[in-house]
Amino acid sequence: MVTSSMTFFILGYQTQRRSWLFWAGFSLSILLLRLSASGASLLNLLIIILAFFAFQIWRWSYQFIVPTLVMMAIISQSLYFWLSSDASILFGAIGKDATLTGRTELWPLVIDKIWKHPWLGYGYGGFWQGWNGESADIWLAAAWTPNHPHNGYLALCLDLGLLGLGVFFLGFWRSYLRGFAWVRNSKTAFDIWPLTHMTYILLSSLTESNLMESNSLTWILYVAASLSVRM
């Protein structure tokens, strides 16, 4: 629904004819997000909408871009120090506890397993084999039965190791930088979509396993966005 919300938002923002249809789709997507009680997803959507407007700054002349980016950096740094001093404010706003619903207790267990096969991992889909594989140790220690580490970067390390994670980031940052060039040389809101989706990938992968996941719409759209900025 975050992807759906952002898609309808961009369509409604750019399109004048029958734009109310897109804004209705945006509103329904927000409603479904609220009903899902996913505070992290709502926070991600808010950040992506702010990023959408921030990306448009890249189209300004350089004499305005630099001071604006400096001001944004100062504000962001101030917010970071404020929230880091009392993280309970942020967690309370999204309806989470300090462990992110048990994620921060799960991640150290996963990292220990990563260091057993750090370079190439356990093979794609080779780690989470229930009680018959290495995942059994995590299930026993965590006292619950996750089927992924709830972190895309850790999931990629389990499957393909640090080398796989490094290759992913090389390709990702190349696409991300090309996305900025794409925005710089375009004029419509549609052309900002690749950057917004790749930003969503960065954010959502902190708490969900969306990277190279089988039958994942998020990953399919990432591939589409990466290819589109290379055209």
N, C-alpha and C positions, 0 to 999 in steps of 0.2 A: 504493500500500500504506500510505502514511501516513494517507490519508483512511480507508481500510478499517480500519486499526488503531484510529484514534480513534473511529470509529463503533462497532466492537465493544466498545471500552473503555467508552464511555458506556452502551451497552446492558447490558453485564455489571455495571457499577457500579449502575445503577438497578433492573434487573430481578432479582427473586428466583427466580421460577419458571424452571427450566431455564437458569439463568445460565451453567452450565458450557458450553453450546453457544456462547455469545458469547465466553467466555474462550478456548475452543478456536479460534474464528475469530481472536481477537486474537493468540493464540500463533502461528498459521499465518501471519498477516500479518507478524509480527515475523520469522519464519523466512525468508519471501520477501524481506524487506528485507535481512536478513543475506546471503542468497545473491546479491542484486543488487550487493553490495559498495558500497552507496551510504552512505558515512559521513555526508554532509550530511543525508540523509533521516532517519537515525537520530537525529541531533542535533536536527533540527526536531521530530521526534515527542516527544523528551524535553522540549523546551521547551513544546510544546503541552500535554502531560500536566501539567506544573507550572502552566501557565497555567490549565488546567481547575480545579485546586484553588484557584488564586489568585482566579479569577472568583467562586467561591462566597463569598469574603470580602465581596463587594459586598452580600450579603444580611444581613450582620450589622448591629447597631445602630451608628450613626455614632460613638459614643464608643469603640468597638473598632476600627472601620474605619481611622480616621485614624492612630493609633499603629502599627497593623499595616502599613499602606502605607508609613509613614515608615521602619519597620524594614526592609521589603522593598527600599525604594529604597537604603538604606545598604548592604545586602548586595549588591545588584545593582551599585552603583557600585564597591564594593570588588572584585568579581569582574571588572568591566570593566577597572579599572586593572591588576589582576594579569595578566589575559590580554593586554592591550595592551602590557605591558612585555615579554612573551615570547610572541608569537603562535604560535611553533612548537609550544608545548604543545597549543594548540587544534587546529592543523592536523594534528599527529601523532595526536591522539585520534580524529579522523574520517578518518584515512588520506589526507589531502590534502597537497599542497605549498603553498608560499606564493602560487603563481599560481592556485590553485583549478583545477587541470588546464587551465591556459592561458586561463582566463576573464579574469584581470586584464590579460593582454596583448592580449586581443581588445577589451575595453571602450574603451580610448582611441581605437582605430580607428573604432569605432562612433560615439563622441561627436563625432569630427571630421566624420563624415557627417551627424550630426544638425544640426550648426551650419550646414550648407549649406541646409537647409530647416527652420529651427527652429520655426516657428509651426504649420504644418499638416502637416508631415512629407511622406512620399512617397506617401501614400495607403495604404489597408488592403491589406496583402500586396503592396505595390508596390516594395519595396526588394530583397528577396532573389530576384533573377531569374537566379541562376547567373552564368555568364561573360558574359551579355548585358546585365547591369545594373550599378548602382552597387556591388553586392556583389562584383563581380570585383576591385575595388581592395582590398577587405578580404581576399579570398582570397589575392591575391598577397602582400600585406604580412604576413598571419598565417601563411602557408605551410601552411594547412589549409583545409577547405571547410565552415565552419559554415553552417547554414540559419536560424539565429536567433542573437541576441546573448547567449543564456544569461543574460538578465536581463529580467524582465518590464517594468520601468519604461523601460529603453532600447528595448525592442521597441515599446512603446506610443508613445514619442517618434518612432521611425522611421515608424510607420504614421500617427499622427494629430498629431504635433508636441507642443510644450509645452502648447498649448491643450487638446489631447485628454487629456494627462496630468493637467492641472489639473482638468478636468471629472471625470475618474475619481476623483481624490482627494477632491473635494467630495462626490461621491456616496458614496464609501467611508466617509469619516469620519462622515457623517451616519448611515449604516447602522450603523457601529461604535458610535456613541453611543446609538443606539436599541437596539442589542443589550444594552448595559449596563442601560438602563431595563427591557428585557424580562426580564433576569436578576433585577433588583431586585424585580420584581413577580411572580415565579414561584417555584416550590419544587422542581421536579424537575431532574434532571441533563440530561434531554432538552432543556430550554430553554436550556442553555448551549452547545448544539451550534452555533448560528449564530455566536456569538463565537469559538468554537474554530476553525471553518472560516475565518472572516475573518482570524484570526491566522495560520493556515497560509498564506493567500494572501500576507500581508505577508512572511512568512519565505521561502517558496519562490520568490517573485518576485525575490529577491536573486540567485539562481543559476540559475533556470529561467524560461522565457518562458511563463507561464501566463495572462497577462492578455489577454482577448479573443481567445484562440487558437481556431481553427476546430475543431469537434468535440471540445472539451475538457470532460471531466467536471468538472474543477476549476472551470471558469468557469460551467458550468450550475448547479452546487451553490452557487456564490457568488450567482448571481442568485436562486436559491431562498431562500438565507439572508437576502438583502437584502429580499426581498418579505415573508418571514415576520415579520420584526421590525417591519414597517409595519402589520401586521394589527391 
